[in-house]
Amino acid sequence: MLLYSQNKTSLSSISEKPFVLEKEIQVLFEANLTVLTGWQFIKSEFYLKNNRLDTLAYDPESKSFVIIEYKRDRNYSVIDQGVSYLNLMLEYKADFIVEYNESQENTLKRDDIDWSQSKVIFVAPSFTDFQKQSSNFKDLSIELWEIKRYENDLISLNPIRKSKSAPSIKPLQKIDSKSEISKVTKEIKVYTEEDHLVNKQDNVRELYESFKNAILNLPADIEVIPKKSYVAFKTKTNIVDVEIQANSLKLWINLKKGQLNDSQNIMRDVSLLKGHNGNGDYEITIRDTVQIEYIMSLIKQAL
């Protein structure tokens, strides 16, 4: 990434200031965890069964734990370490719950957590092509995030997304059914758009594609992140969540009550409704594209 500073019509390059120690990355990331990820900070240097996990976090959206590891050198296997940590989490669930309950004001029970959404994040200034390729499985919950520091106190964070043609890791699982990978993939599920669209009728698929394309055409860098119960459309945080139902779409705009200007009053207030899937206090069920332009004007307010 090339960065420049603008002074009227002139540009001057901004140089990278490399991190000297892994600890620098960890301190920066932990101090700004909620801003960077939306997750809750649970523990730094979490020791479990002779393993030291750099950072333990909790994702309230997916109701799952996240292990974060920081690296400066590039000579390590993200697959071996990541799978080992996921297996460790699934084997010692109670220890993670205890750590959460001792550090947070509220408490969790085992059934409150969606263990199938557990994941490991590696954070480093850069990754090798081999590391990127080795983690590029659509159903493996190991992610690589590149972080860089520049002059003028600038920080860039770039989560490396799986490619659209990423293969499944399940064929490897069948080779050795007793391996750590096999154990992890049996319990952990990485969701895709197709998981939400499977067995849906063509009219619902077309309706989803129409709204998806309209959302992605809004003036922002929007990502599509499939979750367990819905498909999230995000920038830094969720803008809108879409649940694909049998004959319709259910859509939530991620704004608090009173923040949305809905002159046609088509959105339902769900601020007092507990248990709905998406984020935000505004919900609508959609069966056609008649009001798509107006709905986009509402979603745009969440940007």
BALUMDO-776557 format. One record per residue (C-alpha): residue in one letter; x, y, z. Coordinates in steps of 0.5 Angstrom, whole numbers, padded with zeros to 4 digits, always signed. Example, Ala and Ser with C-alpha at 12.3 -4.5 7.8 and 13.67 -1.06 7.14 Angstrom:
2
a+0025-0009+0016 s+0027-0002+0014 
//
This chain:
303
m+0000+0000+0000 l+0003+0007-0002 l+0001+0013+0002 y+0001+0020+0001 s+0000+0027+0005 q-0003+0032+0001 n-0001+0039+0002 k-0006+0043-0003 t-0004+0040-0010 s+0003+0037-0008 l+0003+0030-0005 s+0009+0027-0001 s+0010+0020+0001 i+0009+0017+0008 s+0014+0012+0010 e+0013+0006+0014 k+0015+0006+0021 p+0016-0002+0022 f+0015-0005+0029 v+0021-0007+0032 l+0018-0012+0037 e+0012-0017+0037 k+0010-0014+0043 e+0009-0007+0040 i+0003-0010+0036 q+0000-0013+0041 v+0000-0007+0046 l-0003-0003+0040 f-0008-0008+0038 e-0011-0010+0045 a-0011-0002+0047 n-0016-0001+0041 l-0019-0008+0040 t-0026-0005+0040 v-0025+0000+0035 l-0021-0005+0031 t-0026-0011+0031 g-0032-0009+0036 w-0030-0015+0040 q-0029-0015+0048 f-0022-0016+0051 i-0022-0022+0056 k-0014-0023+0057 s-0007-0022+0055 e-0002-0027+0056 f-0007-0033+0057 y-0004-0039+0059 l-0007-0046+0058 k-0004-0053+0059 n+0003-0050+0057 n+0000-0046+0052 r+0001-0038+0052 l-0005-0035+0048 d-0003-0028+0046 t-0010-0025+0047 l-0016-0028+0048 a-0022-0024+0046 y-0030-0025+0045 d-0034-0023+0039 p-0041-0021+0042 e-0044-0021+0035 s-0043-0029+0034 k-0043-0030+0041 s-0036-0034+0041 f-0029-0033+0043 v-0023-0031+0039 i-0016-0032+0040 i-0011-0027+0037 e-0003-0028+0036 y+0002-0023+0034 k+0008-0024+0029 r+0014-0020+0026 d+0018-0026+0023 r+0015-0030+0017 n+0018-0037+0019 y+0012-0040+0022 s+0006-0045+0020 v-0001-0041+0021 i-0004-0048+0020 d-0001-0052+0025 q-0001-0047+0030 g-0008-0044+0029 v-0011-0051+0028 s-0008-0053+0035 y-0011-0047+0038 l-0018-0048+0036 n-0017-0055+0038 l-0015-0053+0045 m-0021-0048+0046 l-0026-0054+0044 e-0022-0059+0049 y-0022-0054+0055 k-0028-0050+0054 a-0030-0049+0061 d-0023-0045+0062 f-0025-0040+0057 i-0032-0039+0060 v-0028-0038+0067 e-0023-0033+0064 y-0029-0029+0061 n-0033-0029+0068 e-0027-0027+0072 s-0026-0021+0067 q-0033-0018+0065 e-0039-0015+0069 n-0044-0021+0066 t-0043-0028+0066 l-0043-0033+0061 k-0046-0041+0061 r-0043-0046+0056 d-0050-0046+0052 d-0049-0038+0051 i-0043-0039+0047 d-0043-0041+0040 w-0037-0046+0040 s-0038-0047+0032 q-0036-0040+0031 s-0029-0040+0034 k-0023-0037+0031 v-0016-0036+0031 i-0013-0029+0028 f-0006-0028+0026 v-0004-0021+0026 a+0003-0019+0023 p+0006-0013+0018 s+0006-0018+0013 f+0005-0026+0011 t+0008-0030+0006 d+0005-0032-0001 f+0005-0039+0002 q+0002-0037+0009 k-0004-0034+0005 q-0005-0040+0001 s-0004-0045+0006 s-0010-0041+0010 n-0014-0040+0004 f-0019-0046+0006 k-0027-0043+0006 d-0029-0047+0012 l-0022-0046+0016 s-0023-0041+0021 i-0016-0038+0021 e-0015-0031+0019 l-0009-0027+0017 w-0009-0019+0018 e-0004-0015+0016 i-0002-0009+0020 k+0003-0003+0019 r+0005+0003+0022 y+0007+0009+0018 e+0009+0016+0019 n+0004+0022+0022 d+0002+0016+0027 l-0002+0013+0021 i-0004+0005+0022 s-0007+0001+0017 l-0011-0006+0018 n-0012-0011+0012 p-0016-0017+0014 i-0014-0022+0008 r-0020-0025+0005 k-0021-0032+0003 s-0021-0032-0005 k-0028-0034-0008 s-0025-0040-0011 a-0022-0042-0004 p-0023-0050-0004 s-0025-0054+0002 i-0021-0057+0007 k-0025-0063+0008 p-0021-0067+0003 l-0015-0067+0008 q-0020-0069+0014 k-0022-0075+0010 i-0014-0077+0010 d-0013-0077+0017 s-0020-0078+0021 k-0016-0077+0028 s-0012-0071+0026 e-0013-0064+0030 i-0016-0061+0023 s-0021-0067+0023 k-0023-0065+0030 v-0024-0058+0029 t-0028-0058+0022 k-0033-0063+0026 e-0035-0057+0031 i-0033-0051+0027 k-0037-0048+0022 v-0035-0042+0017 y-0041-0040+0014 t-0042-0038+0006 e-0047-0034+0002 e-0049-0041-0001 d-0050-0044+0006 h-0056-0039+0007 l-0058-0040-0001 v-0059-0047-0001 n-0065-0050-0002 k-0068-0043-0003 q-0073-0042-0009 d-0070-0038-0015 n-0074-0032-0014 v-0071-0031-0007 r-0064-0032-0010 e-0066-0027-0015 l-0069-0022-0010 y-0062-0023-0005 e-0058-0021-0011 s-0062-0015-0013 f-0061-0012-0006 k-0054-0015-0005 n-0052-0011-0011 a-0055-0005-0009 i-0052-0005-0003 l-0045-0006-0005 n-0046+0000-0010 l-0047+0005-0004 p-0041+0010-0004 a-0037+0006+0001 d-0032+0000+0001 i-0037-0005+0004 e-0036-0013+0005 v-0040-0019+0005 i-0039-0023+0011 p-0044-0029+0012 k-0046-0030+0019 k-0049-0036+0022 s-0056-0033+0022 y-0055-0028+0017 v-0051-0024+0012 a-0048-0018+0014 f-0046-0012+0010 k-0040-0008+0014 t-0035-0003+0013 k-0032-0002+0020 t-0038-0004+0023 n-0045-0008+0021 i-0049-0003+0016 v-0055-0008+0015 d-0056-0015+0016 v-0060-0020+0011 e-0063-0026+0013 i-0065-0030+0007 q-0072-0034+0009 a-0076-0039+0005 n-0080-0033+0001 s-0077-0027+0003 l-0072-0023+0006 k-0071-0020+0013 l-0067-0014+0013 w-0064-0010+0019 i-0061-0003+0019 n-0056-0002+0024 l-0058+0004+0027 k-0061+0006+0034 k-0068+0008+0035 g-0069+0015+0033 q-0063+0015+0029 l-0067+0013+0022 n-0070+0018+0018 d-0076+0014+0015 s-0081+0019+0012 q-0085+0013+0009 n-0085+0009+0016 i-0084+0002+0013 m-0079+0000+0018 r-0081-0004+0024 d-0078-0002+0031 v-0075-0008+0034 s-0072-0004+0040 l-0076-0007+0045 l-0076-0014+0042 k-0071-0019+0045 g-0068-0025+0041 h-0068-0022+0033 n-0062-0024+0029 g-0060-0018+0026 n-0056-0012+0029 g-0060-0005+0030 d-0067-0003+0032 y-0070-0002+0025 e-0073-0009+0021 i-0077-0010+0015 t-0079-0016+0011 i-0078-0015+0003 r-0082-0020-0002 d-0080-0015-0008 t-0076-0010-0011 v-0081-0004-0011 q-0078+0000-0006 i-0071-0002-0007 e-0069+0005-0008 y-0072+0008-0002 i-0069+0002+0002 m-0062+0004+0000 s-0063+0011+0002 l-0065+0008+0009 i-0059+0004+0009 k-0054+0009+0007 q-0056+0013+0013 a-0052+0008+0017 l-0046+0009+0013 
//
